[in-house]
Amino acid sequence: MNLLLVGASGLVGSHVLKLALQDSRISNLVAPSRRALSVHAKLHNPLVDFDNLPMDADWWQGIDAVICTLGTTMKVAGSKAMFYRVDHDYPLAFSQIAQRHGTPTYVLNSAIGADASSRFFYNQVKGTLEQDLAALGFRSFTAVRPGVIGGQRSEFRFGESILVRILGVLNPVLPRRWRINPAAHIAHALLESAVNPVAGIHVISADRLA
């Protein structure tokens, strides 16, 4: 199958990239990014401006599924407006163009607590994106909702690192919903949802990713 991966340089995205390149079911992997990724025989890595996506580029053709792992933090984004652009507008733009080119399946790395009506801005943005993607009418749309993600990030997140350590100690006694979700587990769920799509709208909750 032909897969398009958005957000390949992030923690979860890099795990999806590795799994997809090793997976014999994936014949062609398109991973648009701002900076070049490592070279691989079945990887096509177009360098793009996410604010001006090339709507008619040939690499949109024949894509069977999109996996989107794009995301940032308020600290990195610098403002609510920029956070919304990265976590909502960019994933939605990719989905709209992919659907226009006939892609039937979209799989999103979302977050636990995603809710468009939430009082918390982060959860509200994630929930609004899920809502907007579901409304597009993909044959199969899956939102994977991890909790605290375990793994080595390229950038240091102090608060998250402390929480990961605490949850690591408590992991054996915590309900599965609140346990650390390893990035590799999330990536596996995303890839399987793309390779084996089920018609309709689906949610994979954090307790299934522990």
Biotite code that builds the C-alpha atoms (Angstrom):
import biotite.structure as struc

atoms = struc.array([
    struc.Atom([0.000, 0.000, 0.000], chain_id="A", res_id=1, res_name="MET", atom_name="CA", element="C"),
    struc.Atom([0.941, 3.662, -0.372], chain_id="A", res_id=2, res_name="ASN", atom_name="CA", element="C"),
    struc.Atom([1.124, 5.577, 2.906], chain_id="A", res_id=3, res_name="LEU", atom_name="CA", element="C"),
    struc.Atom([1.498, 9.287, 3.618], chain_id="A", res_id=4, res_name="LEU", atom_name="CA", element="C"),
    struc.Atom([3.022, 10.167, 6.987], chain_id="A", res_id=5, res_name="LEU", atom_name="CA", element="C"),
    struc.Atom([2.764, 13.702, 8.356], chain_id="A", res_id=6, res_name="VAL", atom_name="CA", element="C"),
    struc.Atom([5.006, 14.539, 11.315], chain_id="A", res_id=7, res_name="GLY", atom_name="CA", element="C"),
    struc.Atom([7.716, 11.944, 10.703], chain_id="A", res_id=8, res_name="ALA", atom_name="CA", element="C"),
    struc.Atom([10.389, 13.814, 12.667], chain_id="A", res_id=9, res_name="SER", atom_name="CA", element="C"),
    struc.Atom([8.550, 13.827, 16.019], chain_id="A", res_id=10, res_name="GLY", atom_name="CA", element="C"),
    struc.Atom([8.713, 11.198, 18.764], chain_id="A", res_id=11, res_name="LEU", atom_name="CA", element="C"),
    struc.Atom([5.703, 9.140, 17.662], chain_id="A", res_id=12, res_name="VAL", atom_name="CA", element="C"),
    struc.Atom([6.152, 9.990, 13.986], chain_id="A", res_id=13, res_name="GLY", atom_name="CA", element="C"),
    struc.Atom([9.733, 8.727, 13.951], chain_id="A", res_id=14, res_name="SER", atom_name="CA", element="C"),
    struc.Atom([8.539, 5.407, 15.371], chain_id="A", res_id=15, res_name="HIS", atom_name="CA", element="C"),
    struc.Atom([5.843, 5.172, 12.686], chain_id="A", res_id=16, res_name="VAL", atom_name="CA", element="C"),
    struc.Atom([8.471, 5.978, 10.052], chain_id="A", res_id=17, res_name="LEU", atom_name="CA", element="C"),
    struc.Atom([10.745, 3.183, 11.266], chain_id="A", res_id=18, res_name="LYS", atom_name="CA", element="C"),
    struc.Atom([7.926, 0.635, 11.456], chain_id="A", res_id=19, res_name="LEU", atom_name="CA", element="C"),
    struc.Atom([6.535, 1.566, 8.038], chain_id="A", res_id=20, res_name="ALA", atom_name="CA", element="C"),
    struc.Atom([9.903, 1.324, 6.298], chain_id="A", res_id=21, res_name="LEU", atom_name="CA", element="C"),
    struc.Atom([10.381, -2.154, 7.776], chain_id="A", res_id=22, res_name="GLN", atom_name="CA", element="C"),
    struc.Atom([6.846, -3.297, 6.943], chain_id="A", res_id=23, res_name="ASP", atom_name="CA", element="C"),
    struc.Atom([6.522, -5.361, 3.757], chain_id="A", res_id=24, res_name="SER", atom_name="CA", element="C"),
    struc.Atom([2.879, -4.268, 3.458], chain_id="A", res_id=25, res_name="ARG", atom_name="CA", element="C"),
    struc.Atom([4.043, -0.696, 2.750], chain_id="A", res_id=26, res_name="ILE", atom_name="CA", element="C"),
    struc.Atom([5.375, -0.383, -0.787], chain_id="A", res_id=27, res_name="SER", atom_name="CA", element="C"),
    struc.Atom([5.709, 3.403, -0.886], chain_id="A", res_id=28, res_name="ASN", atom_name="CA", element="C"),
    struc.Atom([5.983, 5.899, 1.971], chain_id="A", res_id=29, res_name="LEU", atom_name="CA", element="C"),
    struc.Atom([5.557, 9.625, 1.369], chain_id="A", res_id=30, res_name="VAL", atom_name="CA", element="C"),
    struc.Atom([6.713, 11.779, 4.287], chain_id="A", res_id=31, res_name="ALA", atom_name="CA", element="C"),
    struc.Atom([6.503, 15.516, 3.559], chain_id="A", res_id=32, res_name="PRO", atom_name="CA", element="C"),
    struc.Atom([8.562, 17.574, 5.976], chain_id="A", res_id=33, res_name="SER", atom_name="CA", element="C"),
    struc.Atom([10.331, 20.894, 6.437], chain_id="A", res_id=34, res_name="ARG", atom_name="CA", element="C"),
    struc.Atom([13.751, 19.286, 6.794], chain_id="A", res_id=35, res_name="ARG", atom_name="CA", element="C"),
    struc.Atom([15.215, 16.286, 4.999], chain_id="A", res_id=36, res_name="ALA", atom_name="CA", element="C"),
    struc.Atom([14.835, 12.839, 6.558], chain_id="A", res_id=37, res_name="LEU", atom_name="CA", element="C"),
    struc.Atom([17.179, 9.878, 6.196], chain_id="A", res_id=38, res_name="SER", atom_name="CA", element="C"),
    struc.Atom([17.312, 8.326, 2.736], chain_id="A", res_id=39, res_name="VAL", atom_name="CA", element="C"),
    struc.Atom([15.528, 5.001, 2.137], chain_id="A", res_id=40, res_name="HIS", atom_name="CA", element="C"),
    struc.Atom([14.623, 3.130, -1.038], chain_id="A", res_id=41, res_name="ALA", atom_name="CA", element="C"),
    struc.Atom([10.850, 3.291, -0.500], chain_id="A", res_id=42, res_name="LYS", atom_name="CA", element="C"),
    struc.Atom([10.755, 6.727, 1.140], chain_id="A", res_id=43, res_name="LEU", atom_name="CA", element="C"),
    struc.Atom([9.772, 9.836, -0.808], chain_id="A", res_id=44, res_name="HIS", atom_name="CA", element="C"),
    struc.Atom([10.508, 12.921, 1.314], chain_id="A", res_id=45, res_name="ASN", atom_name="CA", element="C"),
    struc.Atom([9.252, 16.110, -0.373], chain_id="A", res_id=46, res_name="PRO", atom_name="CA", element="C"),
    struc.Atom([10.318, 19.286, 1.435], chain_id="A", res_id=47, res_name="LEU", atom_name="CA", element="C"),
    struc.Atom([7.278, 21.505, 1.915], chain_id="A", res_id=48, res_name="VAL", atom_name="CA", element="C"),
    struc.Atom([6.049, 24.716, 3.491], chain_id="A", res_id=49, res_name="ASP", atom_name="CA", element="C"),
    struc.Atom([3.142, 23.654, 5.702], chain_id="A", res_id=50, res_name="PHE", atom_name="CA", element="C"),
    struc.Atom([1.530, 27.072, 5.229], chain_id="A", res_id=51, res_name="ASP", atom_name="CA", element="C"),
    struc.Atom([1.554, 26.612, 1.450], chain_id="A", res_id=52, res_name="ASN", atom_name="CA", element="C"),
    struc.Atom([1.082, 22.930, 0.670], chain_id="A", res_id=53, res_name="LEU", atom_name="CA", element="C"),
    struc.Atom([1.477, 21.966, -3.013], chain_id="A", res_id=54, res_name="PRO", atom_name="CA", element="C"),
    struc.Atom([-2.107, 20.898, -3.678], chain_id="A", res_id=55, res_name="MET", atom_name="CA", element="C"),
    struc.Atom([-1.423, 19.306, -7.064], chain_id="A", res_id=56, res_name="ASP", atom_name="CA", element="C"),
    struc.Atom([1.924, 17.596, -6.412], chain_id="A", res_id=57, res_name="ALA", atom_name="CA", element="C"),
    struc.Atom([2.111, 14.131, -7.943], chain_id="A", res_id=58, res_name="ASP", atom_name="CA", element="C"),
    struc.Atom([2.891, 12.487, -4.608], chain_id="A", res_id=59, res_name="TRP", atom_name="CA", element="C"),
    struc.Atom([-0.704, 12.961, -3.448], chain_id="A", res_id=60, res_name="TRP", atom_name="CA", element="C"),
    struc.Atom([-1.820, 10.495, -6.107], chain_id="A", res_id=61, res_name="GLN", atom_name="CA", element="C"),
    struc.Atom([-2.618, 6.910, -5.142], chain_id="A", res_id=62, res_name="GLY", atom_name="CA", element="C"),
    struc.Atom([-2.280, 7.360, -1.371], chain_id="A", res_id=63, res_name="ILE", atom_name="CA", element="C"),
    struc.Atom([-4.249, 4.680, 0.470], chain_id="A", res_id=64, res_name="ASP", atom_name="CA", element="C"),
    struc.Atom([-3.987, 6.172, 3.954], chain_id="A", res_id=65, res_name="ALA", atom_name="CA", element="C"),
    struc.Atom([-2.663, 9.178, 5.854], chain_id="A", res_id=66, res_name="VAL", atom_name="CA", element="C"),
    struc.Atom([-1.152, 8.963, 9.322], chain_id="A", res_id=67, res_name="ILE", atom_name="CA", element="C"),
    struc.Atom([-0.811, 12.330, 11.047], chain_id="A", res_id=68, res_name="CYS", atom_name="CA", element="C"),
    struc.Atom([1.380, 12.713, 14.136], chain_id="A", res_id=69, res_name="THR", atom_name="CA", element="C"),
    struc.Atom([1.882, 16.475, 13.975], chain_id="A", res_id=70, res_name="LEU", atom_name="CA", element="C"),
    struc.Atom([1.858, 18.302, 17.279], chain_id="A", res_id=71, res_name="GLY", atom_name="CA", element="C"),
    struc.Atom([3.655, 20.917, 19.334], chain_id="A", res_id=72, res_name="THR", atom_name="CA", element="C"),
    struc.Atom([3.548, 22.464, 22.810], chain_id="A", res_id=73, res_name="THR", atom_name="CA", element="C"),
    struc.Atom([2.487, 25.907, 23.967], chain_id="A", res_id=74, res_name="MET", atom_name="CA", element="C"),
    struc.Atom([6.111, 26.608, 24.924], chain_id="A", res_id=75, res_name="LYS", atom_name="CA", element="C"),
    struc.Atom([7.423, 25.797, 21.447], chain_id="A", res_id=76, res_name="VAL", atom_name="CA", element="C"),
    struc.Atom([4.470, 27.389, 19.636], chain_id="A", res_id=77, res_name="ALA", atom_name="CA", element="C"),
    struc.Atom([4.741, 30.615, 21.626], chain_id="A", res_id=78, res_name="GLY", atom_name="CA", element="C"),
    struc.Atom([1.051, 31.491, 21.431], chain_id="A", res_id=79, res_name="SER", atom_name="CA", element="C"),
    struc.Atom([-2.399, 29.926, 21.354], chain_id="A", res_id=80, res_name="LYS", atom_name="CA", element="C"),
    struc.Atom([-2.814, 31.029, 17.749], chain_id="A", res_id=81, res_name="ALA", atom_name="CA", element="C"),
    struc.Atom([0.366, 29.285, 16.613], chain_id="A", res_id=82, res_name="MET", atom_name="CA", element="C"),
    struc.Atom([-0.464, 26.176, 18.657], chain_id="A", res_id=83, res_name="PHE", atom_name="CA", element="C"),
    struc.Atom([-3.867, 26.017, 16.953], chain_id="A", res_id=84, res_name="TYR", atom_name="CA", element="C"),
    struc.Atom([-2.231, 26.372, 13.552], chain_id="A", res_id=85, res_name="ARG", atom_name="CA", element="C"),
    struc.Atom([0.162, 23.455, 14.125], chain_id="A", res_id=86, res_name="VAL", atom_name="CA", element="C"),
    struc.Atom([-2.186, 21.121, 15.997], chain_id="A", res_id=87, res_name="ASP", atom_name="CA", element="C"),
    struc.Atom([-5.392, 21.859, 14.098], chain_id="A", res_id=88, res_name="HIS", atom_name="CA", element="C"),
    struc.Atom([-4.926, 23.753, 10.834], chain_id="A", res_id=89, res_name="ASP", atom_name="CA", element="C"),
    struc.Atom([-1.975, 21.789, 9.425], chain_id="A", res_id=90, res_name="TYR", atom_name="CA", element="C"),
    struc.Atom([-3.471, 18.310, 10.041], chain_id="A", res_id=91, res_name="PRO", atom_name="CA", element="C"),
    struc.Atom([-6.804, 19.480, 8.634], chain_id="A", res_id=92, res_name="LEU", atom_name="CA", element="C"),
    struc.Atom([-5.149, 20.932, 5.526], chain_id="A", res_id=93, res_name="ALA", atom_name="CA", element="C"),
    struc.Atom([-3.378, 17.639, 4.808], chain_id="A", res_id=94, res_name="PHE", atom_name="CA", element="C"),
    struc.Atom([-6.648, 15.757, 5.286], chain_id="A", res_id=95, res_name="SER", atom_name="CA", element="C"),
    struc.Atom([-8.584, 17.998, 2.918], chain_id="A", res_id=96, res_name="GLN", atom_name="CA", element="C"),
    struc.Atom([-6.041, 17.728, 0.119], chain_id="A", res_id=97, res_name="ILE", atom_name="CA", element="C"),
    struc.Atom([-5.596, 13.975, 0.580], chain_id="A", res_id=98, res_name="ALA", atom_name="CA", element="C"),
    struc.Atom([-9.347, 13.433, 0.433], chain_id="A", res_id=99, res_name="GLN", atom_name="CA", element="C"),
    struc.Atom([-9.583, 15.578, -2.694], chain_id="A", res_id=100, res_name="ARG", atom_name="CA", element="C"),
    struc.Atom([-7.098, 13.183, -4.299], chain_id="A", res_id=101, res_name="HIS", atom_name="CA", element="C"),
    struc.Atom([-9.155, 10.145, -3.297], chain_id="A", res_id=102, res_name="GLY", atom_name="CA", element="C"),
    struc.Atom([-7.458, 8.918, -0.109], chain_id="A", res_id=103, res_name="THR", atom_name="CA", element="C"),
    struc.Atom([-10.022, 6.840, 1.828], chain_id="A", res_id=104, res_name="PRO", atom_name="CA", element="C"),
    struc.Atom([-8.339, 6.513, 5.247], chain_id="A", res_id=105, res_name="THR", atom_name="CA", element="C"),
    struc.Atom([-7.050, 9.033, 7.803], chain_id="A", res_id=106, res_name="TYR", atom_name="CA", element="C"),
    struc.Atom([-5.455, 8.104, 11.119], chain_id="A", res_id=107, res_name="VAL", atom_name="CA", element="C"),
    struc.Atom([-4.702, 10.782, 13.721], chain_id="A", res_id=108, res_name="LEU", atom_name="CA", element="C"),
    struc.Atom([-2.453, 10.763, 16.748], chain_id="A", res_id=109, res_name="ASN", atom_name="CA", element="C"),
    struc.Atom([-4.695, 12.771, 19.077], chain_id="A", res_id=110, res_name="SER", atom_name="CA", element="C"),
    struc.Atom([-4.677, 12.890, 22.896], chain_id="A", res_id=111, res_name="ALA", atom_name="CA", element="C"),
    struc.Atom([-6.514, 11.579, 25.932], chain_id="A", res_id=112, res_name="ILE", atom_name="CA", element="C"),
    struc.Atom([-9.224, 14.029, 26.926], chain_id="A", res_id=113, res_name="GLY", atom_name="CA", element="C"),
    struc.Atom([-9.750, 15.376, 23.398], chain_id="A", res_id=114, res_name="ALA", atom_name="CA", element="C"),
    struc.Atom([-13.045, 17.261, 23.581], chain_id="A", res_id=115, res_name="ASP", atom_name="CA", element="C"),
    struc.Atom([-14.171, 20.235, 21.512], chain_id="A", res_id=116, res_name="ALA", atom_name="CA", element="C"),
    struc.Atom([-16.204, 21.538, 24.468], chain_id="A", res_id=117, res_name="SER", atom_name="CA", element="C"),
    struc.Atom([-13.393, 21.181, 27.039], chain_id="A", res_id=118, res_name="SER", atom_name="CA", element="C"),
    struc.Atom([-12.425, 24.138, 29.248], chain_id="A", res_id=119, res_name="ARG", atom_name="CA", element="C"),
    struc.Atom([-8.787, 23.237, 28.654], chain_id="A", res_id=120, res_name="PHE", atom_name="CA", element="C"),
    struc.Atom([-7.369, 24.744, 25.477], chain_id="A", res_id=121, res_name="PHE", atom_name="CA", element="C"),
    struc.Atom([-5.162, 21.758, 24.584], chain_id="A", res_id=122, res_name="TYR", atom_name="CA", element="C"),
    struc.Atom([-8.020, 19.255, 24.855], chain_id="A", res_id=123, res_name="ASN", atom_name="CA", element="C"),
    struc.Atom([-10.348, 21.659, 23.057], chain_id="A", res_id=124, res_name="GLN", atom_name="CA", element="C"),
    struc.Atom([-8.013, 21.949, 20.067], chain_id="A", res_id=125, res_name="VAL", atom_name="CA", element="C"),
    struc.Atom([-7.540, 18.185, 19.849], chain_id="A", res_id=126, res_name="LYS", atom_name="CA", element="C"),
    struc.Atom([-11.278, 17.606, 20.125], chain_id="A", res_id=127, res_name="GLY", atom_name="CA", element="C"),
    struc.Atom([-12.094, 20.239, 17.506], chain_id="A", res_id=128, res_name="THR", atom_name="CA", element="C"),
    struc.Atom([-9.649, 18.633, 15.086], chain_id="A", res_id=129, res_name="LEU", atom_name="CA", element="C"),
    struc.Atom([-11.186, 15.193, 15.610], chain_id="A", res_id=130, res_name="GLU", atom_name="CA", element="C"),
    struc.Atom([-14.624, 16.694, 15.023], chain_id="A", res_id=131, res_name="GLN", atom_name="CA", element="C"),
    struc.Atom([-13.549, 18.460, 11.834], chain_id="A", res_id=132, res_name="ASP", atom_name="CA", element="C"),
    struc.Atom([-11.812, 15.367, 10.464], chain_id="A", res_id=133, res_name="LEU", atom_name="CA", element="C"),
    struc.Atom([-14.803, 13.159, 11.193], chain_id="A", res_id=134, res_name="ALA", atom_name="CA", element="C"),
    struc.Atom([-17.034, 15.599, 9.322], chain_id="A", res_id=135, res_name="ALA", atom_name="CA", element="C"),
    struc.Atom([-14.984, 15.199, 6.126], chain_id="A", res_id=136, res_name="LEU", atom_name="CA", element="C"),
    struc.Atom([-16.439, 11.753, 5.556], chain_id="A", res_id=137, res_name="GLY", atom_name="CA", element="C"),
    struc.Atom([-13.362, 9.552, 5.118], chain_id="A", res_id=138, res_name="PHE", atom_name="CA", element="C"),
    struc.Atom([-14.281, 5.919, 4.545], chain_id="A", res_id=139, res_name="ARG", atom_name="CA", element="C"),
    struc.Atom([-12.252, 5.178, 7.688], chain_id="A", res_id=140, res_name="SER", atom_name="CA", element="C"),
    struc.Atom([-11.181, 7.699, 10.331], chain_id="A", res_id=141, res_name="PHE", atom_name="CA", element="C"),
    struc.Atom([-9.384, 6.644, 13.507], chain_id="A", res_id=142, res_name="THR", atom_name="CA", element="C"),
    struc.Atom([-8.297, 8.873, 16.387], chain_id="A", res_id=143, res_name="ALA", atom_name="CA", element="C"),
    struc.Atom([-5.627, 7.330, 18.600], chain_id="A", res_id=144, res_name="VAL", atom_name="CA", element="C"),
    struc.Atom([-5.726, 9.013, 22.027], chain_id="A", res_id=145, res_name="ARG", atom_name="CA", element="C"),
    struc.Atom([-2.576, 8.388, 24.067], chain_id="A", res_id=146, res_name="PRO", atom_name="CA", element="C"),
    struc.Atom([-2.018, 9.734, 27.564], chain_id="A", res_id=147, res_name="GLY", atom_name="CA", element="C"),
    struc.Atom([1.522, 10.439, 28.755], chain_id="A", res_id=148, res_name="VAL", atom_name="CA", element="C"),
    struc.Atom([3.871, 9.323, 25.990], chain_id="A", res_id=149, res_name="ILE", atom_name="CA", element="C"),
    struc.Atom([7.017, 7.433, 26.910], chain_id="A", res_id=150, res_name="GLY", atom_name="CA", element="C"),
    struc.Atom([10.159, 7.790, 24.812], chain_id="A", res_id=151, res_name="GLY", atom_name="CA", element="C"),
    struc.Atom([13.232, 9.904, 24.117], chain_id="A", res_id=152, res_name="GLN", atom_name="CA", element="C"),
    struc.Atom([12.262, 13.231, 22.567], chain_id="A", res_id=153, res_name="ARG", atom_name="CA", element="C"),
    struc.Atom([14.623, 15.403, 20.556], chain_id="A", res_id=154, res_name="SER", atom_name="CA", element="C"),
    struc.Atom([13.637, 18.373, 22.723], chain_id="A", res_id=155, res_name="GLU", atom_name="CA", element="C"),
    struc.Atom([13.590, 18.317, 26.541], chain_id="A", res_id=156, res_name="PHE", atom_name="CA", element="C"),
    struc.Atom([10.205, 18.782, 28.219], chain_id="A", res_id=157, res_name="ARG", atom_name="CA", element="C"),
    struc.Atom([10.822, 19.278, 31.938], chain_id="A", res_id=158, res_name="PHE", atom_name="CA", element="C"),
    struc.Atom([7.261, 18.836, 33.203], chain_id="A", res_id=159, res_name="GLY", atom_name="CA", element="C"),
    struc.Atom([6.643, 15.804, 31.029], chain_id="A", res_id=160, res_name="GLU", atom_name="CA", element="C"),
    struc.Atom([9.932, 14.186, 32.060], chain_id="A", res_id=161, res_name="SER", atom_name="CA", element="C"),
    struc.Atom([9.009, 14.502, 35.749], chain_id="A", res_id=162, res_name="ILE", atom_name="CA", element="C"),
    struc.Atom([5.549, 13.043, 35.114], chain_id="A", res_id=163, res_name="LEU", atom_name="CA", element="C"),
    struc.Atom([7.025, 10.134, 33.150], chain_id="A", res_id=164, res_name="VAL", atom_name="CA", element="C"),
    struc.Atom([9.348, 9.312, 36.065], chain_id="A", res_id=165, res_name="ARG", atom_name="CA", element="C"),
    struc.Atom([6.502, 9.394, 38.577], chain_id="A", res_id=166, res_name="ILE", atom_name="CA", element="C"),
    struc.Atom([4.213, 7.282, 36.412], chain_id="A", res_id=167, res_name="LEU", atom_name="CA", element="C"),
    struc.Atom([7.079, 4.889, 35.754], chain_id="A", res_id=168, res_name="GLY", atom_name="CA", element="C"),
    struc.Atom([7.310, 4.141, 39.465], chain_id="A", res_id=169, res_name="VAL", atom_name="CA", element="C"),
    struc.Atom([3.523, 3.869, 39.886], chain_id="A", res_id=170, res_name="LEU", atom_name="CA", element="C"),
    struc.Atom([2.919, 2.037, 36.601], chain_id="A", res_id=171, res_name="ASN", atom_name="CA", element="C"),
    struc.Atom([2.303, -1.439, 38.083], chain_id="A", res_id=172, res_name="PRO", atom_name="CA", element="C"),
    struc.Atom([-0.534, -0.208, 40.334], chain_id="A", res_id=173, res_name="VAL", atom_name="CA", element="C"),
    struc.Atom([-2.138, 2.401, 38.089], chain_id="A", res_id=174, res_name="LEU", atom_name="CA", element="C"),
    struc.Atom([-5.303, 1.729, 36.055], chain_id="A", res_id=175, res_name="PRO", atom_name="CA", element="C"),
    struc.Atom([-4.318, 1.052, 32.437], chain_id="A", res_id=176, res_name="ARG", atom_name="CA", element="C"),
    struc.Atom([-5.882, 4.356, 31.343], chain_id="A", res_id=177, res_name="ARG", atom_name="CA", element="C"),
    struc.Atom([-3.303, 6.338, 33.345], chain_id="A", res_id=178, res_name="TRP", atom_name="CA", element="C"),
    struc.Atom([-0.191, 4.305, 32.584], chain_id="A", res_id=179, res_name="ARG", atom_name="CA", element="C"),
    struc.Atom([2.619, 5.520, 30.335], chain_id="A", res_id=180, res_name="ILE", atom_name="CA", element="C"),
    struc.Atom([1.948, 4.890, 26.659], chain_id="A", res_id=181, res_name="ASN", atom_name="CA", element="C"),
    struc.Atom([5.258, 3.966, 24.968], chain_id="A", res_id=182, res_name="PRO", atom_name="CA", element="C"),
    struc.Atom([5.735, 5.746, 21.644], chain_id="A", res_id=183, res_name="ALA", atom_name="CA", element="C"),
    struc.Atom([6.312, 2.390, 19.953], chain_id="A", res_id=184, res_name="ALA", atom_name="CA", element="C"),
    struc.Atom([2.883, 1.130, 21.089], chain_id="A", res_id=185, res_name="HIS", atom_name="CA", element="C"),
    struc.Atom([1.193, 4.261, 19.766], chain_id="A", res_id=186, res_name="ILE", atom_name="CA", element="C"),
    struc.Atom([3.030, 3.979, 16.454], chain_id="A", res_id=187, res_name="ALA", atom_name="CA", element="C"),
    struc.Atom([1.954, 0.359, 16.107], chain_id="A", res_id=188, res_name="HIS", atom_name="CA", element="C"),
    struc.Atom([-1.706, 1.285, 16.704], chain_id="A", res_id=189, res_name="ALA", atom_name="CA", element="C"),
    struc.Atom([-1.500, 4.094, 14.154], chain_id="A", res_id=190, res_name="LEU", atom_name="CA", element="C"),
    struc.Atom([0.095, 1.914, 11.495], chain_id="A", res_id=191, res_name="LEU", atom_name="CA", element="C"),
    struc.Atom([-2.286, -1.000, 11.973], chain_id="A", res_id=192, res_name="GLU", atom_name="CA", element="C"),
    struc.Atom([-5.274, 1.357, 11.742], chain_id="A", res_id=193, res_name="SER", atom_name="CA", element="C"),
    struc.Atom([-3.915, 2.606, 8.418], chain_id="A", res_id=194, res_name="ALA", atom_name="CA", element="C"),
    struc.Atom([-2.989, -0.779, 6.958], chain_id="A", res_id=195, res_name="VAL", atom_name="CA", element="C"),
    struc.Atom([-6.171, -2.528, 8.122], chain_id="A", res_id=196, res_name="ASN", atom_name="CA", element="C"),
    struc.Atom([-8.800, 0.233, 8.034], chain_id="A", res_id=197, res_name="PRO", atom_name="CA", element="C"),
    struc.Atom([-12.293, -0.419, 9.323], chain_id="A", res_id=198, res_name="VAL", atom_name="CA", element="C"),
    struc.Atom([-15.114, 1.608, 7.817], chain_id="A", res_id=199, res_name="ALA", atom_name="CA", element="C"),
    struc.Atom([-16.519, 4.351, 10.036], chain_id="A", res_id=200, res_name="GLY", atom_name="CA", element="C"),
    struc.Atom([-15.190, 6.516, 12.863], chain_id="A", res_id=201, res_name="ILE", atom_name="CA", element="C"),
    struc.Atom([-13.106, 4.898, 15.598], chain_id="A", res_id=202, res_name="HIS", atom_name="CA", element="C"),
    struc.Atom([-11.240, 5.851, 18.771], chain_id="A", res_id=203, res_name="VAL", atom_name="CA", element="C"),
    struc.Atom([-8.331, 3.927, 20.295], chain_id="A", res_id=204, res_name="ILE", atom_name="CA", element="C"),
    struc.Atom([-8.081, 4.915, 23.940], chain_id="A", res_id=205, res_name="SER", atom_name="CA", element="C"),
    struc.Atom([-5.038, 5.197, 26.183], chain_id="A", res_id=206, res_name="ALA", atom_name="CA", element="C"),
    struc.Atom([-5.770, 1.995, 28.102], chain_id="A", res_id=207, res_name="ASP", atom_name="CA", element="C"),
    struc.Atom([-5.166, 0.037, 24.869], chain_id="A", res_id=208, res_name="ARG", atom_name="CA", element="C"),
    struc.Atom([-1.748, 1.659, 24.390], chain_id="A", res_id=209, res_name="LEU", atom_name="CA", element="C"),
    struc.Atom([-0.157, 0.942, 27.786], chain_id="A", res_id=210, res_name="ALA", atom_name="CA", element="C"),
])
